[in-house]
């Protein structure tokens, strides 16, 4: 999948597009297809090296907010359906096409759009 990744810390030149592996949901996770994201102060601080990567791994993908739709469900997820529109404003690598969320552990982090708004 396409994602914006940090190749080090510094100015805008460290932000690059990269093809990285798409996430696969664990039993208590959902995969969200990101439709919109934003760039905020925490993203800028992370890019400059002043905000830690909340999910260290092979690639550092910034992002604090997103909206999108549920793309895939883990085997134990019961409260979401593929296609549900969702949004979040917690750290979680949102500058990517797909991302993982753990709605069973953090149900208040992930908000369902639609009739609730």
Secondary structure, DSSP 8 states (H G I E B T S, - for coil): -EEEEESSSSSGGGEEEEE-------TT-EEEEEEEE---HHHHHHHHTSS--TT-SSS----S-EEEEEEEE-TT--S--TT-EEEE-SSS--SBSEEEE-TTT-TTTSEE-STT-
